[in-house]
Structures are given as structure tokens and as C-alpha cells.
Amino acid sequence: MNGRVHSRTPGCYFIDLWGDDPFERGKAHGELLREEITSIVDSIPIFIRAVARGKLLAWLKFNPPQWLITLTSAYLTSQFEKAGRHFFHYFPEEIQKEIYGLAEGSQQPLIGILLINTFDDIHSAAIACSGVAIKEKDGSFLYGYNLDYFSFTRIMAKLTTVFRIKTSKGSFFSVGVPGYIGILRGMNNHGLAIGYLTSSASGIKNTGIAVGILLRIALTESKTVTEAVDYLSFHRALHGINILLGNADKAIVLESAPKQCAVIEPRAQNGLNVLAITNHYRNPEMQKLQTNPMPLPGLGTPLELYGLAYSQKRLDLLEKQLQETTSGKLADCLRMLKSVCHNFTVSSCLFNPAEQELLLIHNNGTTPATLGAPTSIRLHPLM
């Protein structure tokens, strides 16, 4: 088998995968995490039914009858599955083979695996995330990310998984969930760290590569920040996102929408280089494309944790702390992430590119994950 499990701690699953055959890597992934992948696939119909009820509630303004929810759920399921199959055609051949191996290893239908890997492109649910980069004058950049998810919150918090993957091209980290082969947050052996945050924008595309797969290609094919930015500027995401990426020496935010993109650079203050990002655009031209998302009723999403106002509130809080801090240690990054976490924060992670180190913050599978203990994992023992 092309893999092994190091840990099944709630909130901190950790597995190694290796080899140049993508089908065998995917198969090992599926076999090692079969039970966990099954639980995620089984939860998708439950979520779709909740979305159906929410859409009907928004339209009818009263609680819909169960037969209508069932009928609407069936229709939405067919649309979700149609979209998943559609996006699959845009996956590179190597990714397709890995998906096939994953389906075989997990003994799940292909469509279930496709929905795990294209869900954010079909129904965005991660719109309260935060990120920060900080560098001392004679030090190196550190990167911190919160993943806040309003769907599958409990299962994602419990099953957050660190994948440490090695091929002949190199090795990389991916922090995700069982069955997911894209990149939500990751770092490669060249010290390039990357993670994305949703930023709602107009002009959503329905043709192209799913966002997580797009970031995986950028991470595995790039050695430098410039290479990753060039790729992601040319192959823009299907929907609006903010990408915090960089290495030990250079950090940027790439504000990306289907029509255009812009770069936000760090600023110097108190002897540090600092950069913070949440879920809205700051470039004036990008702001013209910004939309303000609103949650569906009946899904239990707190309004105060949704939309552009909350994104700005978190950014203001991060910026205030960056203005007050005079050191750029891992503890400083973690303190900032804690200040903007909430009950939908399913995972938090810190990357130290200079040391090829990942710190995953977990709370034994409960939220907010940021209030838990850090687990340090090195990339190079696999190399």
C-alpha cells in the first residue's frame, strides 16, 4: 500500500501517501480512511435536504411540507451531481486517476468522491475564514489560517486531516478532510505555503478547474511565489477567492475573481512585515466585483457571522493586533487566529516555511479548533 496512518486523533488525523502512480496513491488514501470518507459521503444528502428546506423557506416564507422538501432535495441532488461530473472533465488526467483510485479504495461511488472535491465550487460554505502572515526583520515569514465552515461543521472539525504526500516531483502538506485531494491549506518542500478564503464576487464561471484542484496544481508545480502567482493569475478561480501565499522571504495576497485579479503586498511596521486577509477585496478595481452573500434561512447560520460586515470586523481586529505587536513568533500568529475564531472554526494551522513545519491546532474534534493544543508535524521526515 502507498500510505500509512500516523494518527486518528479527533481533529488531527495524520497520514502519509507516496508514489508516482496517482491511482495507487488515491487507492491507499481511500483504503486508509474508508470509514471516515463513508461518513462524509453519507452526510451530503442530509445537507442537500437542509439546503432544499432553506430555499423553500426563503421563497414561501413559511415552513414547507415534507413532500415538497423531498421533491426539491431530489432536484438539487441531480443538479449537484451534474455539476460534480461537469467539473471532473476539467481535472488533469493525473487528478482524475487519483479520484478513480480514491473511489475504489474507499468503496464509494465516484459521484460521492466528486462532490467532496467540488463542493465549494457548487455551494460555497467557507465564508468566514481568516489569514495572517508576519515576518520579523531578520526572520522569515510565518503563515496562519483559520478555516471556518458553516456546513458539515462537526464532521469537518472531527475529521480534519493532515496529508503528507511525496512523489518524485517533491513532497507537500495538505490540511483537509478524508476524501479531499485538493488544497485548502498546504505547503511544499520548496517552502511555498498557500491557502484560500472565499470572497463573494460577480461573474461566477461554470467551466474550469475546481478551486482546490487549482491550488494543488499551483503548489505541486511551483517552486517560487512568482511561479504560483503567474499560474493562478492565468488560471483564475471559478468564483471569488483571496489566496494568501508565500515562502520564507515573500508573502502576498492574490485577490482573484473570474474576470480579473490583483495583488496585495505586506506592509512594514514596528520592524515587521505584516499582512492580514479575510473574505473581502481591498483593491478598488476588485471591489467593483464584490457581492455580499447572505445565508439561507433555516440552516442555523448566525447572521452576525456572515457577509462583508463581519469580514471587515475580523480584518479590523487583525490589523489592530498587527499594529500593536512587535514580534513575529508562532505564538503571535496563534494569538491573532484565536481572536477571530468562533464556533464554526473547524481547523487552524500555522506554516513555518523556513523549518518545513506545520502546526495544526485542534480541539479534540470540537469547535472552535483554535482554542485547542498545537501538534507539530515536519515535512522532511518523509523526504
C-alpha positions in Angstrom: 0.0 0.0 0.0 1.2 3.5 -0.9 0.4 5.0 2.5 0.2 4.7 6.3 -1.8 6.2 9.2 0.1 8.0 11.9 -2.8 9.3 14.0 -6.6 9.1 14.2 -6.9 11.7 17.0 -10.2 13.6 16.6 -9.4 16.9 15.0 -5.9 15.7 14.0 -5.9 12.8 11.6 -2.4 12.4 10.0 -1.5 10.1 7.1 1.4 9.7 4.7 0.9 8.9 1.0 3.6 8.3 -1.5 4.5 7.1 -5.0 4.2 8.3 -8.6 1.1 6.3 -9.6 -1.8 8.6 -8.8 -4.3 5.7 -8.9 -2.4 3.8 -6.3 -2.0 6.9 -4.1 -5.7 7.6 -4.3 -6.5 3.9 -3.6 -4.3 4.0 -0.5 -6.0 7.2 0.7 -9.4 5.5 0.2 -8.4 2.3 2.0 -6.8 4.0 4.9 -9.7 6.4 5.5 -12.6 4.3 4.2 -14.8 4.7 7.3 -14.3 8.4 7.5 -14.9 9.0 3.8 -18.1 7.0 4.0 -19.4 9.2 6.9 -18.7 12.3 4.8 -20.4 10.9 1.7 -23.4 9.8 3.8 -23.7 13.4 5.2 -24.1 15.0 1.8 -27.8 14.1 1.3 -28.6 15.4 4.7 -27.0 18.7 3.9 -28.8 18.9 0.5 -32.1 18.4 2.2 -31.3 21.2 4.6 -30.5 23.5 1.6 -33.7 22.5 -0.1 -35.7 23.4 3.0 -33.8 26.7 3.3 -34.5 27.7 -0.4 -38.2 26.8 0.0 -38.4 28.8 3.3 -36.9 31.8 1.6 -39.3 31.6 -1.3 -42.6 30.6 0.5 -42.0 32.5 3.8 -43.4 29.5 5.8 -42.3 26.0 6.7 -42.7 23.9 3.6 -44.4 20.4 3.7 -42.1 17.4 3.8 -43.2 16.1 0.4 -42.1 19.4 -1.2 -38.7 19.3 0.7 -38.2 15.7 -0.6 -39.1 16.7 -4.2 -36.8 19.8 -4.1 -34.0 17.7 -2.5 -34.2 15.2 -5.4 -33.9 18.0 -7.9 -31.0 19.7 -6.1 -29.2 16.3 -5.7 -29.4 15.9 -9.5 -28.0 19.4 -10.0 -25.2 18.9 -7.6 -24.2 15.6 -9.2 -24.5 17.1 -12.7 -22.1 19.9 -11.6 -19.7 17.4 -10.0 -19.4 15.4 -13.2 -19.1 18.5 -15.3 -16.1 19.8 -13.2 -14.5 16.4 -13.3 -13.9 16.8 -17.1 -11.7 19.8 -16.4 -9.4 17.9 -13.9 -6.0 17.0 -15.3 -5.6 13.3 -16.2 -3.4 12.6 -13.1 -6.0 14.1 -10.8 -8.7 12.0 -12.5 -6.7 8.8 -11.9 -6.3 9.7 -8.3 -10.0 10.3 -7.9 -10.7 6.9 -9.5 -8.3 5.2 -7.1 -9.9 7.0 -4.2 -13.3 5.8 -5.2 -12.1 2.2 -5.5 -10.1 2.3 -2.2 -13.0 3.8 -0.2 -15.6 1.7 -1.9 -17.7 4.8 -2.5 -19.4 5.7 -5.8 -17.4 8.1 -8.0 -20.0 10.8 -7.7 -19.6 10.9 -3.9 -15.9 11.5 -4.2 -16.5 14.1 -6.9 -18.9 16.0 -4.6 -16.4 16.1 -1.8 -13.8 17.6 -4.2 -16.1 20.1 -5.9 -18.5 21.1 -3.1 -17.0 24.6 -2.6 -17.5 25.3 -6.3 -21.1 24.2 -6.2 -22.2 25.7 -2.9 -19.7 27.9 -1.1 -19.8 27.3 2.7 -16.5 28.7 3.9 -17.1 32.4 4.0 -15.8 33.5 7.5 -12.1 32.4 7.2 -9.1 34.5 8.2 -5.4 34.5 7.4 -2.3 36.3 8.6 1.4 36.5 7.6 4.1 38.0 9.7 7.9 38.4 9.4 10.5 39.8 11.8 13.3 42.0 10.3 15.9 39.2 10.3 13.5 36.3 10.3 11.2 34.5 7.9 7.5 34.7 7.2 5.1 32.6 9.2 1.6 31.9 7.9 -1.6 31.3 9.9 -5.0 30.2 8.6 -8.4 29.7 10.2 -10.9 27.5 8.3 -14.5 28.5 9.2 -17.1 26.3 7.7 -20.9 26.7 8.0 -21.7 23.3 6.5 -20.5 19.9 7.8 -19.1 21.8 10.8 -19.0 18.9 13.3 -17.7 16.3 10.9 -15.0 18.6 9.5 -13.8 19.6 13.0 -13.6 15.9 14.0 -12.0 14.6 10.8 -9.5 17.4 9.9 -6.6 15.5 8.3 -3.0 16.3 7.6 -1.9 14.6 4.4 1.9 14.4 3.9 2.5 13.4 0.3 5.7 12.5 -1.6 6.2 11.9 -5.3 9.3 12.1 -7.5 8.5 15.8 -8.1 8.7 16.6 -4.4 6.6 16.5 -1.2 3.9 18.6 0.3 1.4 19.1 3.1 -2.3 19.3 2.6 -4.7 20.1 5.5 -8.1 18.9 4.5 -10.6 16.1 5.2 -10.7 12.4 4.2 -11.6 12.0 0.5 -10.4 15.5 -0.5 -7.4 15.7 -2.7 -7.4 19.5 -3.4 -5.6 22.1 -1.3 -7.4 24.2 1.3 -4.2 25.0 3.1 -0.8 23.5 2.1 3.0 23.8 1.9 5.5 22.2 -0.4 9.2 21.2 0.1 10.3 24.5 -1.6 8.8 26.3 1.4 5.8 27.6 -0.6 2.7 27.9 1.6 -0.8 28.5 0.2 -4.4 28.8 1.4 -7.6 30.3 0.1 -10.5 32.2 1.6 -13.8 32.7 -0.2 -14.6 36.2 -1.4 -18.0 36.5 -2.9 -17.8 38.1 -6.4 -19.9 38.5 -9.5 -19.3 36.6 -12.8 -19.1 33.1 -11.4 -17.9 30.6 -14.1 -19.2 27.1 -14.6 -16.3 25.9 -16.7 -12.8 25.3 -15.5 -10.8 23.6 -12.7 -12.3 23.4 -9.2 -10.6 25.8 -6.8 -9.0 23.2 -4.5 -7.5 21.3 -7.5 -6.3 24.6 -9.0 -4.4 25.3 -5.8 -3.0 21.8 -5.7 -1.6 22.2 -9.2 -0.1 25.6 -8.3 1.5 24.1 -5.1 2.9 21.0 -6.7 4.2 22.7 -9.9 5.7 25.8 -8.4 9.0 26.4 -6.7 8.6 30.1 -6.2 5.9 32.7 -5.2 6.2 34.2 -8.7 5.6 30.9 -10.4 2.5 30.2 -8.3 1.1 33.8 -8.8 1.7 33.5 -12.6 -0.2 30.2 -12.7 -3.1 31.4 -10.5 -3.4 34.7 -12.4 -3.7 32.9 -15.7 -5.9 30.1 -14.5 -8.3 32.1 -12.3 -10.8 30.5 -10.0 -14.4 29.7 -10.9 -15.6 32.1 -8.1 -14.2 34.9 -6.0 -11.4 34.0 -3.6 -8.5 35.5 -1.7 -5.3 33.5 -1.7 -2.7 34.0 1.0 0.6 32.5 -0.3 4.3 32.9 0.1 7.6 31.4 1.3 10.1 32.4 4.0 11.0 35.6 2.3 8.0 36.8 0.4 4.2 36.9 1.1 1.3 38.2 -0.9 -2.5 38.0 -1.1 -3.8 37.3 -4.6 -7.4 38.7 -4.8 -8.9 36.6 -7.6 -12.2 36.7 -9.4 -13.2 35.0 -12.7 -12.7 38.3 -14.6 -9.6 39.7 -13.0 -7.2 39.6 -10.1 -5.0 41.9 -8.0 -2.0 41.5 -5.6 -1.9 42.9 -2.1 1.6 43.3 -0.6 2.7 43.2 3.0 3.4 46.5 4.8 6.3 47.3 7.1 5.6 48.4 10.7 7.3 48.1 14.1 10.3 46.3 12.4 7.9 43.6 11.0 6.4 42.8 7.6 2.7 42.0 8.1 -0.3 41.0 6.0 -3.8 40.1 7.1 -6.8 38.8 5.0 -10.4 37.9 5.4 -13.3 37.4 3.0 -13.5 40.7 1.0 -11.4 42.5 -1.6 -9.4 45.6 -0.8 -8.2 46.5 -4.3 -10.5 49.3 -5.6 -11.0 47.5 -9.0 -11.7 44.2 -7.3 -14.2 45.9 -5.0 -16.3 46.7 -8.1 -16.9 42.9 -8.5 -17.7 42.3 -4.8 -21.1 40.9 -3.8 -22.5 40.5 -0.3 -23.6 36.9 0.4 -26.5 36.1 2.7 -27.2 32.7 4.3 -30.3 30.7 3.5 -32.9 30.7 6.3 -33.3 27.6 8.4 -29.7 26.4 8.2 -28.7 27.7 11.6 -26.1 30.2 10.3 -25.8 33.2 12.6 -26.3 36.4 10.6 -23.7 38.2 12.7 -21.0 35.8 11.4 -21.9 36.2 7.7 -21.3 38.8 5.0 -19.0 41.7 4.3 -19.6 43.5 7.6 -18.2 40.5 9.6 -15.3 40.1 7.2 -14.4 43.8 7.8 -14.8 43.4 11.5 -12.3 40.5 11.6 -9.9 42.3 9.4 -10.0 45.4 11.6 -9.3 43.2 14.6 -6.3 41.5 12.9 -5.0 44.8 11.7 -5.2 46.4 15.2 -3.2 43.5 16.7 -0.6 43.7 13.9 -0.2 47.4 14.7 0.4 46.7 18.3 2.7 43.7 18.0 6.5 44.0 17.9 7.4 40.3 17.4 6.6 37.8 14.8 6.6 34.5 16.5 4.4 31.5 16.1 2.7 32.4 19.4 1.8 35.8 17.9 0.2 34.3 14.8 -1.8 31.9 17.0 -2.9 34.7 19.3 -4.3 36.5 16.3 -6.1 33.5 14.9 -7.7 32.9 18.3 -9.0 36.5 18.3 -11.1 35.8 15.2 -12.3 32.3 15.8 -15.8 31.2 16.6 -18.0 28.1 16.9 -17.7 27.4 13.1 -13.8 27.4 13.1 -13.2 23.8 12.2 -9.4 23.9 11.9 -6.5 26.3 12.4 -2.9 25.8 11.1 0.4 27.6 11.0 3.1 27.1 8.5 6.8 27.8 9.1 8.4 27.5 5.6 12.0 28.1 6.9 11.7 25.0 9.1 9.3 23.0 6.8 7.0 22.8 9.8 3.2 22.7 10.2 1.4 23.4 13.4 -2.1 22.1 13.4 -4.3 23.5 16.2 -7.0 21.1 17.2 -9.5 20.9 20.0 -10.1 17.2 20.0 -12.6 17.4 17.3 -14.7 20.2 18.7 -15.0 23.9 17.8 -13.5 26.4 17.8 -10.5 24.3 16.9 -8.2 27.4 17.5 -8.6 27.1 21.3 -7.0 23.6 21.4 -3.5 22.4 21.5 -1.0 22.6 18.6 0.6 19.5 17.0 3.9 20.0 15.2 4.5 18.0 12.0 7.6 18.2 9.9 7.6 17.8 6.1 11.1 16.5 5.6 11.0 13.1 7.6 9.1 11.8 4.5 11.6 13.1 2.0 
